[in-house]
Amino acid sequence: MHAALTEAQPACLSVCEAGRRPGLLDLTDTIRHQALMLSDALADAYFQHSSRRRTGAAGPS
């Protein structure tokens, strides 16, 4: 995400085509996708144990 933001060119982000800003849309899509991947990685690393218990997959306590 950091690289996408630091490499973004303001001139490209501001180009408007048919009422849309394709450069800005691409940047926000990239950040959104990477944020979802980060969220999944954090959930797998820190919350996997609690989700098993919450769903009942861990068995009786």
PQR file with spaces between the fields and no chain letter, atoms N, CA, C, O and H, PARSE charges and radii, in Angstrom:
ATOM       1  N    MET     1       0.829   -1.178    0.000 -0.4000 1.5000
ATOM       2  CA   MET     1       0.000    0.000    0.000 -0.0000 2.0000
ATOM       3  C    MET     1       0.878    1.249    0.000  0.5500 1.7000
ATOM       4  O    MET     1       0.611    2.213   -0.716 -0.5500 1.4000
ATOM       5  N    HIS     2       1.922    1.212    0.811 -0.4000 1.5000
ATOM       6  CA   HIS     2       2.814    2.365    0.894 -0.0000 2.0000
ATOM       7  C    HIS     2       3.437    2.654   -0.463  0.5500 1.7000
ATOM       8  O    HIS     2       3.490    3.808   -0.886 -0.5500 1.4000
ATOM       9  H    HIS     2       2.140    0.428    1.393  0.4000 1.0000
ATOM      10  N    ALA     3       3.904    1.631   -1.142 -0.4000 1.5000
ATOM      11  CA   ALA     3       4.526    1.821   -2.453 -0.0000 2.0000
ATOM      12  C    ALA     3       3.528    2.376   -3.459  0.5500 1.7000
ATOM      13  O    ALA     3       3.868    3.253   -4.252 -0.5500 1.4000
ATOM      14  H    ALA     3       3.861    0.693   -0.798  0.4000 1.0000
ATOM      15  N    ALA     4       2.316    1.876   -3.431 -0.4000 1.5000
ATOM      16  CA   ALA     4       1.290    2.366   -4.360 -0.0000 2.0000
ATOM      17  C    ALA     4       1.030    3.855   -4.140  0.5500 1.7000
ATOM      18  O    ALA     4       0.850    4.609   -5.096 -0.5500 1.4000
ATOM      19  H    ALA     4       2.040    1.163   -2.787  0.4000 1.0000
ATOM      20  N    LEU     5       1.013    4.267   -2.886 -0.4000 1.5000
ATOM      21  CA   LEU     5       0.769    5.675   -2.586 -0.0000 2.0000
ATOM      22  C    LEU     5       1.958    6.555   -2.937  0.5500 1.7000
ATOM      23  O    LEU     5       1.788    7.639   -3.495 -0.5500 1.4000
ATOM      24  H    LEU     5       1.160    3.654   -2.110  0.4000 1.0000
ATOM      25  N    THR     6       3.154    6.095   -2.615 -0.4000 1.5000
ATOM      26  CA   THR     6       4.332    6.931   -2.878 -0.0000 2.0000
ATOM      27  C    THR     6       4.654    7.014   -4.360  0.5500 1.7000
ATOM      28  O    THR     6       5.226    8.006   -4.813 -0.5500 1.4000
ATOM      29  H    THR     6       3.292    5.214   -2.162  0.4000 1.0000
ATOM      30  N    GLU     7       4.297    5.993   -5.119 -0.4000 1.5000
ATOM      31  CA   GLU     7       4.570    5.995   -6.556 -0.0000 2.0000
ATOM      32  C    GLU     7       3.456    6.632   -7.377  0.5500 1.7000
ATOM      33  O    GLU     7       3.610    6.829   -8.583 -0.5500 1.4000
ATOM      34  H    GLU     7       3.832    5.187   -4.751  0.4000 1.0000
ATOM      35  N    ALA     8       2.356    6.950   -6.745 -0.4000 1.5000
ATOM      36  CA   ALA     8       1.223    7.551   -7.461 -0.0000 2.0000
ATOM      37  C    ALA     8       1.611    8.935   -7.981  0.5500 1.7000
ATOM      38  O    ALA     8       2.223    9.734   -7.272 -0.5500 1.4000
ATOM      39  H    ALA     8       2.232    6.790   -5.766  0.4000 1.0000
ATOM      40  N    GLN     9       1.249    9.191   -9.207 -0.4000 1.5000
ATOM      41  CA   GLN     9       1.525   10.478   -9.845 -0.0000 2.0000
ATOM      42  C    GLN     9       0.265   11.344   -9.796  0.5500 1.7000
ATOM      43  O    GLN     9      -0.753   10.981  -10.386 -0.5500 1.4000
ATOM      44  H    GLN     9       0.753    8.542   -9.783  0.4000 1.0000
ATOM      45  N    PRO    10       0.320   12.474   -9.106 -0.5600 1.5000
ATOM      46  CA   PRO    10      -0.868   13.331   -9.004  0.2800 2.0000
ATOM      47  C    PRO    10      -1.468   13.693  -10.361  0.5500 1.7000
ATOM      48  O    PRO    10      -2.689   13.765  -10.497 -0.5500 1.4000
ATOM      49  N    ALA    11      -0.626   13.919  -11.359 -0.4000 1.5000
ATOM      50  CA   ALA    11      -1.140   14.271  -12.685 -0.0000 2.0000
ATOM      51  C    ALA    11      -1.978   13.135  -13.264  0.5500 1.7000
ATOM      52  O    ALA    11      -3.001   13.379  -13.904 -0.5500 1.4000
ATOM      53  H    ALA    11       0.367   13.860  -11.249  0.4000 1.0000
ATOM      54  N    CYS    12      -1.550   11.906  -13.044 -0.4000 1.5000
ATOM      55  CA   CYS    12      -2.312   10.750  -13.546 -0.0000 2.0000
ATOM      56  C    CYS    12      -3.602   10.542  -12.751  0.5500 1.7000
ATOM      57  O    CYS    12      -4.623   10.135  -13.305 -0.5500 1.4000
ATOM      58  H    CYS    12      -0.720   11.708  -12.524  0.4000 1.0000
ATOM      59  N    LEU    13      -3.545   10.823  -11.464 -0.4000 1.5000
ATOM      60  CA   LEU    13      -4.729   10.652  -10.621 -0.0000 2.0000
ATOM      61  C    LEU    13      -5.811   11.673  -10.947  0.5500 1.7000
ATOM      62  O    LEU    13      -6.997   11.413  -10.744 -0.5500 1.4000
ATOM      63  H    LEU    13      -2.715   11.153  -11.014  0.4000 1.0000
ATOM      64  N    SER    14      -5.407   12.821  -11.446 -0.4000 1.5000
ATOM      65  CA   SER    14      -6.372   13.887  -11.685 -0.0000 2.0000
ATOM      66  C    SER    14      -7.005   13.860  -13.078  0.5500 1.7000
ATOM      67  O    SER    14      -7.929   14.626  -13.349 -0.5500 1.4000
ATOM      68  H    SER    14      -4.443   13.032  -11.611  0.4000 1.0000
ATOM      69  N    VAL    15      -6.521   12.991  -13.956 -0.4000 1.5000
ATOM      70  CA   VAL    15      -7.090   12.901  -15.308 -0.0000 2.0000
ATOM      71  C    VAL    15      -8.530   12.411  -15.221  0.5500 1.7000
ATOM      72  O    VAL    15      -8.821   11.403  -14.577 -0.5500 1.4000
ATOM      73  H    VAL    15      -5.770   12.368  -13.736  0.4000 1.0000
ATOM      74  N    CYS    16      -9.419   13.139  -15.876 -0.4000 1.5000
ATOM      75  CA   CYS    16     -10.841   12.802  -15.857 -0.0000 2.0000
ATOM      76  C    CYS    16     -11.279   12.376  -17.256  0.5500 1.7000
ATOM      77  O    CYS    16     -11.093   13.110  -18.226 -0.5500 1.4000
ATOM      78  H    CYS    16      -9.182   13.958  -16.399  0.4000 1.0000
ATOM      79  N    GLU    17     -11.861   11.187  -17.347 -0.4000 1.5000
ATOM      80  CA   GLU    17     -12.368   10.653  -18.616 -0.0000 2.0000
ATOM      81  C    GLU    17     -13.824   10.252  -18.433  0.5500 1.7000
ATOM      82  O    GLU    17     -14.133    9.344  -17.661 -0.5500 1.4000
ATOM      83  H    GLU    17     -12.012   10.591  -16.558  0.4000 1.0000
ATOM      84  N    ALA    18     -14.700   10.921  -19.134 -0.4000 1.5000
ATOM      85  CA   ALA    18     -16.138   10.628  -19.081 -0.0000 2.0000
ATOM      86  C    ALA    18     -16.661   10.667  -17.642  0.5500 1.7000
ATOM      87  O    ALA    18     -17.472    9.832  -17.241 -0.5500 1.4000
ATOM      88  H    ALA    18     -14.448   11.659  -19.760  0.4000 1.0000
ATOM      89  N    GLY    19     -16.179   11.657  -16.869 -0.4000 1.5000
ATOM      90  CA   GLY    19     -16.654   11.815  -15.497 -0.0000 2.0000
ATOM      91  C    GLY    19     -16.028   10.860  -14.501  0.5500 1.7000
ATOM      92  O    GLY    19     -16.445   10.809  -13.344 -0.5500 1.4000
ATOM      93  H    GLY    19     -15.520   12.336  -17.194  0.4000 1.0000
ATOM      94  N    ARG    20     -15.039   10.110  -14.932 -0.4000 1.5000
ATOM      95  CA   ARG    20     -14.370    9.153  -14.036 -0.0000 2.0000
ATOM      96  C    ARG    20     -12.891    9.465  -14.004  0.5500 1.7000
ATOM      97  O    ARG    20     -12.360   10.065  -14.938 -0.5500 1.4000
ATOM      98  H    ARG    20     -14.701   10.152  -15.872  0.4000 1.0000
ATOM      99  N    ARG    21     -12.234    9.072  -12.959 -0.4000 1.5000
ATOM     100  CA   ARG    21     -10.792    9.239  -12.827 -0.0000 2.0000
ATOM     101  C    ARG    21     -10.158    7.850  -12.758  0.5500 1.7000
ATOM     102  O    ARG    21      -9.984    7.298  -11.671 -0.5500 1.4000
ATOM     103  H    ARG    21     -12.665    8.584  -12.199  0.4000 1.0000
ATOM     104  N    PRO    22      -9.809    7.282  -13.928 -0.5600 1.5000
ATOM     105  CA   PRO    22      -9.311    5.901  -13.965  0.2800 2.0000
ATOM     106  C    PRO    22      -8.046    5.680  -13.131  0.5500 1.7000
ATOM     107  O    PRO    22      -7.894    4.627  -12.512 -0.5500 1.4000
ATOM     108  N    GLY    23      -7.142    6.656  -13.109 -0.4000 1.5000
ATOM     109  CA   GLY    23      -5.929    6.504  -12.306 -0.0000 2.0000
ATOM     110  C    GLY    23      -6.239    6.417  -10.827  0.5500 1.7000
ATOM     111  O    GLY    23      -5.659    5.604  -10.107 -0.5500 1.4000
ATOM     112  H    GLY    23      -7.266    7.511  -13.613  0.4000 1.0000
ATOM     113  N    LEU    24      -7.154    7.257  -10.376 -0.4000 1.5000
ATOM     114  CA   LEU    24      -7.560    7.253   -8.972 -0.0000 2.0000
ATOM     115  C    LEU    24      -8.322    5.976   -8.629  0.5500 1.7000
ATOM     116  O    LEU    24      -8.141    5.405   -7.554 -0.5500 1.4000
ATOM     117  H    LEU    24      -7.626    7.917  -10.961  0.4000 1.0000
ATOM     118  N    LEU    25      -9.171    5.536   -9.547 -0.4000 1.5000
ATOM     119  CA   LEU    25      -9.902    4.283   -9.325 -0.0000 2.0000
ATOM     120  C    LEU    25      -8.944    3.098   -9.224  0.5500 1.7000
ATOM     121  O    LEU    25      -9.118    2.229   -8.370 -0.5500 1.4000
ATOM     122  H    LEU    25      -9.319    6.000  -10.420  0.4000 1.0000
ATOM     123  N    ASP    26      -7.939    3.062  -10.090 -0.4000 1.5000
ATOM     124  CA   ASP    26      -6.947    1.984  -10.029 -0.0000 2.0000
ATOM     125  C    ASP    26      -6.197    2.006   -8.702  0.5500 1.7000
ATOM     126  O    ASP    26      -5.980    0.961   -8.088 -0.5500 1.4000
ATOM     127  H    ASP    26      -7.797    3.768  -10.784  0.4000 1.0000
ATOM     128  N    LEU    27      -5.803    3.191   -8.263 -0.4000 1.5000
ATOM     129  CA   LEU    27      -5.083    3.316   -6.994 -0.0000 2.0000
ATOM     130  C    LEU    27      -5.944    2.853   -5.823  0.5500 1.7000
ATOM     131  O    LEU    27      -5.481    2.092   -4.974 -0.5500 1.4000
ATOM     132  H    LEU    27      -5.979    4.040   -8.761  0.4000 1.0000
ATOM     133  N    THR    28      -7.189    3.308   -5.776 -0.4000 1.5000
ATOM     134  CA   THR    28      -8.050    2.906   -4.661 -0.0000 2.0000
ATOM     135  C    THR    28      -8.384    1.416   -4.708  0.5500 1.7000
ATOM     136  O    THR    28      -8.523    0.781   -3.663 -0.5500 1.4000
ATOM     137  H    THR    28      -7.565    3.927   -6.466  0.4000 1.0000
ATOM     138  N    ASP    29      -8.514    0.855   -5.909 -0.4000 1.5000
ATOM     139  CA   ASP    29      -8.732   -0.593   -6.020 -0.0000 2.0000
ATOM     140  C    ASP    29      -7.517   -1.369   -5.519  0.5500 1.7000
ATOM     141  O    ASP    29      -7.661   -2.382   -4.835 -0.5500 1.4000
ATOM     142  H    ASP    29      -8.401    1.370   -6.758  0.4000 1.0000
ATOM     143  N    THR    30      -6.332   -0.893   -5.858 -0.4000 1.5000
ATOM     144  CA   THR    30      -5.097   -1.536   -5.403 -0.0000 2.0000
ATOM     145  C    THR    30      -5.000   -1.492   -3.883  0.5500 1.7000
ATOM     146  O    THR    30      -4.704   -2.503   -3.247 -0.5500 1.4000
ATOM     147  H    THR    30      -6.216   -0.070   -6.413  0.4000 1.0000
ATOM     148  N    ILE    31      -5.248   -0.329   -3.306 -0.4000 1.5000
ATOM     149  CA   ILE    31      -5.177   -0.182   -1.848 -0.0000 2.0000
ATOM     150  C    ILE    31      -6.241   -1.043   -1.173  0.5500 1.7000
ATOM     151  O    ILE    31      -5.966   -1.683   -0.158 -0.5500 1.4000
ATOM     152  H    ILE    31      -5.489    0.492   -3.823  0.4000 1.0000
ATOM     153  N    ARG    32      -7.435   -1.065   -1.719 -0.4000 1.5000
ATOM     154  CA   ARG    32      -8.518   -1.885   -1.149 -0.0000 2.0000
ATOM     155  C    ARG    32      -8.135   -3.361   -1.164  0.5500 1.7000
ATOM     156  O    ARG    32      -8.303   -4.057   -0.163 -0.5500 1.4000
ATOM     157  H    ARG    32      -7.658   -0.546   -2.544  0.4000 1.0000
ATOM     158  N    HIS    33      -7.622   -3.837   -2.290 -0.4000 1.5000
ATOM     159  CA   HIS    33      -7.230   -5.242   -2.408 -0.0000 2.0000
ATOM     160  C    HIS    33      -6.117   -5.578   -1.408  0.5500 1.7000
ATOM     161  O    HIS    33      -6.172   -6.611   -0.740 -0.5500 1.4000
ATOM     162  H    HIS    33      -7.485   -3.272   -3.103  0.4000 1.0000
ATOM     163  N    GLN    34      -5.131   -4.722   -1.309 -0.4000 1.5000
ATOM     164  CA   GLN    34      -4.025   -4.974   -0.395 -0.0000 2.0000
ATOM     165  C    GLN    34      -4.472   -4.885    1.064  0.5500 1.7000
ATOM     166  O    GLN    34      -3.967   -5.625    1.908 -0.5500 1.4000
ATOM     167  H    GLN    34      -5.087   -3.883   -1.851  0.4000 1.0000
ATOM     168  N    ALA    35      -5.406   -3.996    1.369 -0.4000 1.5000
ATOM     169  CA   ALA    35      -5.934   -3.897    2.729 -0.0000 2.0000
ATOM     170  C    ALA    35      -6.712   -5.166    3.106  0.5500 1.7000
ATOM     171  O    ALA    35      -6.637   -5.630    4.244 -0.5500 1.4000
ATOM     172  H    ALA    35      -5.817   -3.395    0.683  0.4000 1.0000
ATOM     173  N    LEU    36      -7.445   -5.712    2.158 -0.4000 1.5000
ATOM     174  CA   LEU    36      -8.160   -6.968    2.415 -0.0000 2.0000
ATOM     175  C    LEU    36      -7.186   -8.117    2.660  0.5500 1.7000
ATOM     176  O    LEU    36      -7.410   -8.953    3.535 -0.5500 1.4000
ATOM     177  H    LEU    36      -7.506   -5.335    1.234  0.4000 1.0000
ATOM     178  N    MET    37      -6.113   -8.154    1.888 -0.4000 1.5000
ATOM     179  CA   MET    37      -5.100   -9.193    2.083 -0.0000 2.0000
ATOM     180  C    MET    37      -4.427   -9.033    3.442  0.5500 1.7000
ATOM     181  O    MET    37      -4.175  -10.028    4.123 -0.5500 1.4000
ATOM     182  H    MET    37      -5.931   -7.475    1.177  0.4000 1.0000
ATOM     183  N    LEU    38      -4.132   -7.803    3.847 -0.4000 1.5000
ATOM     184  CA   LEU    38      -3.547   -7.541    5.155 -0.0000 2.0000
ATOM     185  C    LEU    38      -4.500   -7.963    6.265  0.5500 1.7000
ATOM     186  O    LEU    38      -4.085   -8.572    7.250 -0.5500 1.4000
ATOM     187  H    LEU    38      -4.337   -6.996    3.294  0.4000 1.0000
ATOM     188  N    SER    39      -5.761   -7.642    6.104 -0.4000 1.5000
ATOM     189  CA   SER    39      -6.764   -8.025    7.092 -0.0000 2.0000
ATOM     190  C    SER    39      -6.831   -9.542    7.248  0.5500 1.7000
ATOM     191  O    SER    39      -6.886  -10.054    8.366 -0.5500 1.4000
ATOM     192  H    SER    39      -6.099   -7.147    5.303  0.4000 1.0000
ATOM     193  N    ASP    40      -6.825  -10.256    6.128 -0.4000 1.5000
ATOM     194  CA   ASP    40      -6.846  -11.720    6.177 -0.0000 2.0000
ATOM     195  C    ASP    40      -5.609  -12.276    6.861  0.5500 1.7000
ATOM     196  O    ASP    40      -5.704  -13.212    7.655 -0.5500 1.4000
ATOM     197  H    ASP    40      -6.780   -9.840    5.219  0.4000 1.0000
ATOM     198  N    ALA    41      -4.448  -11.704    6.558 -0.4000 1.5000
ATOM     199  CA   ALA    41      -3.201  -12.175    7.174 -0.0000 2.0000
ATOM     200  C    ALA    41      -3.211  -11.935    8.677  0.5500 1.7000
ATOM     201  O    ALA    41      -2.784  -12.796    9.446 -0.5500 1.4000
ATOM     202  H    ALA    41      -4.371  -10.943    5.913  0.4000 1.0000
ATOM     203  N    LEU    42      -3.695  -10.774    9.099 -0.4000 1.5000
ATOM     204  CA   LEU    42      -3.779  -10.494   10.533 -0.0000 2.0000
ATOM     205  C    LEU    42      -4.769  -11.426   11.226  0.5500 1.7000
ATOM     206  O    LEU    42      -4.503  -11.921   12.321 -0.5500 1.4000
ATOM     207  H    LEU    42      -4.043  -10.074    8.475  0.4000 1.0000
ATOM     208  N    ALA    43      -5.896  -11.660   10.590 -0.4000 1.5000
ATOM     209  CA   ALA    43      -6.893  -12.559   11.174 -0.0000 2.0000
ATOM     210  C    ALA    43      -6.330  -13.969   11.295  0.5500 1.7000
ATOM     211  O    ALA    43      -6.532  -14.631   12.313 -0.5500 1.4000
ATOM     212  H    ALA    43      -6.112  -11.258    9.700  0.4000 1.0000
ATOM     213  N    ASP    44      -5.628  -14.433   10.268 -0.4000 1.5000
ATOM     214  CA   ASP    44      -5.033  -15.773   10.323 -0.0000 2.0000
ATOM     215  C    ASP    44      -3.979  -15.868   11.415  0.5500 1.7000
ATOM     216  O    ASP    44      -3.888  -16.882   12.107 -0.5500 1.4000
ATOM     217  H    ASP    44      -5.463  -13.895    9.441  0.4000 1.0000
ATOM     218  N    ALA    45      -3.189  -14.824   11.570 -0.4000 1.5000
ATOM     219  CA   ALA    45      -2.093  -14.858   12.536 -0.0000 2.0000
ATOM     220  C    ALA    45      -2.566  -14.716   13.980  0.5500 1.7000
ATOM     221  O    ALA    45      -2.001  -15.343   14.876 -0.5500 1.4000
ATOM     222  H    ALA    45      -3.263  -14.000   11.008  0.4000 1.0000
ATOM     223  N    TYR    46      -3.588  -13.905   14.217 -0.4000 1.5000
ATOM     224  CA   TYR    46      -3.936  -13.574   15.599 -0.0000 2.0000
ATOM     225  C    TYR    46      -5.298  -14.053   16.075  0.5500 1.7000
ATOM     226  O    TYR    46      -5.533  -14.140   17.280 -0.5500 1.4000
ATOM     227  H    TYR    46      -4.047  -13.396   13.489  0.4000 1.0000
ATOM     228  N    PHE    47      -6.193  -14.364   15.157 -0.4000 1.5000
ATOM     229  CA   PHE    47      -7.551  -14.673   15.589 -0.0000 2.0000
ATOM     230  C    PHE    47      -8.022  -16.067   15.192  0.5500 1.7000
ATOM     231  O    PHE    47      -9.172  -16.419   15.450 -0.5500 1.4000
ATOM     232  H    PHE    47      -6.003  -14.294   14.178  0.4000 1.0000
ATOM     233  N    GLN    48      -7.174  -16.852   14.580 -0.4000 1.5000
ATOM     234  CA   GLN    48      -7.571  -18.174   14.126 -0.0000 2.0000
ATOM     235  C    GLN    48      -8.023  -19.048   15.299  0.5500 1.7000
ATOM     236  O    GLN    48      -9.014  -19.769   15.177 -0.5500 1.4000
ATOM     237  H    GLN    48      -6.239  -16.565   14.371  0.4000 1.0000
ATOM     238  N    HIS    49      -7.328  -18.999   16.416 -0.4000 1.5000
ATOM     239  CA   HIS    49      -7.693  -19.823   17.565 -0.0000 2.0000
ATOM     240  C    HIS    49      -9.075  -19.475   18.113  0.5500 1.7000
ATOM     241  O    HIS    49      -9.828  -20.366   18.506 -0.5500 1.4000
ATOM     242  H    HIS    49      -6.523  -18.414   16.516  0.4000 1.0000
ATOM     243  N    SER    50      -9.411  -18.189   18.142 -0.4000 1.5000
ATOM     244  CA   SER    50     -10.716  -17.807   18.689 -0.0000 2.0000
ATOM     245  C    SER    50     -11.849  -18.135   17.727  0.5500 1.7000
ATOM     246  O    SER    50     -12.965  -18.421   18.161 -0.5500 1.4000
ATOM     247  H    SER    50      -8.799  -17.465   17.823  0.4000 1.0000
ATOM     248  N    SER    51     -11.576  -18.096   16.425 -0.4000 1.5000
ATOM     249  CA   SER    51     -12.647  -18.400   15.485 -0.0000 2.0000
ATOM     250  C    SER    51     -13.011  -19.877   15.542  0.5500 1.7000
ATOM     251  O    SER    51     -14.170  -20.237   15.335 -0.5500 1.4000
ATOM     252  H    SER    51     -10.669  -17.863   16.073  0.4000 1.0000
ATOM     253  N    ARG    52     -12.032  -20.737   15.821 -0.4000 1.5000
ATOM     254  CA   ARG    52     -12.346  -22.166   15.948 -0.0000 2.0000
ATOM     255  C    ARG    52     -13.243  -22.414   17.141  0.5500 1.7000
ATOM     256  O    ARG    52     -14.192  -23.194   17.056 -0.5500 1.4000
ATOM     257  H    ARG    52     -11.091  -20.445   15.989  0.4000 1.0000
ATOM     258  N    ARG    53     -12.952  -21.753   18.257 -0.4000 1.5000
ATOM     259  CA   ARG    53     -13.776  -21.927   19.436 -0.0000 2.0000
ATOM     260  C    ARG    53     -15.156  -21.319   19.227  0.5500 1.7000
ATOM     261  O    ARG    53     -16.162  -21.891   19.646 -0.5500 1.4000
ATOM     262  H    ARG    53     -12.181  -21.119   18.325  0.4000 1.0000
ATOM     263  N    ARG    54     -15.203  -20.174   18.585 -0.4000 1.5000
ATOM     264  CA   ARG    54     -16.479  -19.491   18.377 -0.0000 2.0000
ATOM     265  C    ARG    54     -17.406  -20.314   17.491  0.5500 1.7000
ATOM     266  O    ARG    54     -18.619  -20.313   17.703 -0.5500 1.4000
ATOM     267  H    ARG    54     -14.386  -19.709   18.244  0.4000 1.0000
ATOM     268  N    THR    55     -16.854  -21.022   16.496 -0.4000 1.5000
ATOM     269  CA   THR    55     -17.681  -21.804   15.596 -0.0000 2.0000
ATOM     270  C    THR    55     -17.968  -23.194   16.140  0.5500 1.7000
ATOM     271  O    THR    55     -18.772  -23.934   15.572 -0.5500 1.4000
ATOM     272  H    THR    55     -15.869  -21.023   16.324  0.4000 1.0000
ATOM     273  N    GLY    56     -17.316  -23.550   17.235 -0.4000 1.5000
ATOM     274  CA   GLY    56     -17.522  -24.872   17.801 -0.0000 2.0000
ATOM     275  C    GLY    56     -16.605  -25.929   17.224  0.5500 1.7000
ATOM     276  O    GLY    56     -16.707  -27.097   17.598 -0.5500 1.4000
ATOM     277  H    GLY    56     -16.663  -22.949   17.696  0.4000 1.0000
ATOM     278  N    ALA    57     -15.718  -25.556   16.330 -0.4000 1.5000
ATOM     279  CA   ALA    57     -14.834  -26.521   15.701 -0.0000 2.0000
ATOM     280  C    ALA    57     -13.787  -27.069   16.650  0.5500 1.7000
ATOM     281  O    ALA    57     -13.214  -28.128   16.391 -0.5500 1.4000
ATOM     282  H    ALA    57     -15.635  -24.607   16.026  0.4000 1.0000
ATOM     283  N    ALA    58     -13.527  -26.366   17.746 -0.4000 1.5000
ATOM     284  CA   ALA    58     -12.493  -26.797   18.686 -0.0000 2.0000
ATOM     285  C    ALA    58     -13.021  -27.896   19.627  0.5500 1.7000
ATOM     286  O    ALA    58     -12.239  -28.498   20.362 -0.5500 1.4000
ATOM     287  H    ALA    58     -13.992  -25.506   17.956  0.4000 1.0000
ATOM     288  N    GLY    59     -14.277  -28.149   19.612 -0.4000 1.5000
ATOM     289  CA   GLY    59     -14.846  -29.165   20.473 -0.0000 2.0000
ATOM     290  C    GLY    59     -15.227  -28.602   21.839  0.5500 1.7000
ATOM     291  O    GLY    59     -15.069  -27.403   22.071 -0.5500 1.4000
ATOM     292  H    GLY    59     -14.912  -27.660   19.015  0.4000 1.0000
ATOM     293  N    PRO    60     -15.714  -29.422   22.728 -0.5600 1.5000
ATOM     294  CA   PRO    60     -16.136  -28.943   24.045  0.2800 2.0000
ATOM     295  C    PRO    60     -14.941  -28.475   24.871  0.5500 1.7000
ATOM     296  O    PRO    60     -13.849  -29.036   24.775 -0.5500 1.4000
ATOM     297  N    SER    61     -15.157  -27.448   25.677 -0.4000 1.5000
ATOM     298  CA   SER    61     -14.092  -26.919   26.536 -0.0000 2.0000
ATOM     299  C    SER    61     -14.012  -27.695   27.817  0.5500 1.7000
ATOM     300  O    SER    61     -13.174  -27.397   28.668 -0.5500 1.4000
ATOM     301  H    SER    61     -16.043  -26.992   25.755  0.4000 1.0000
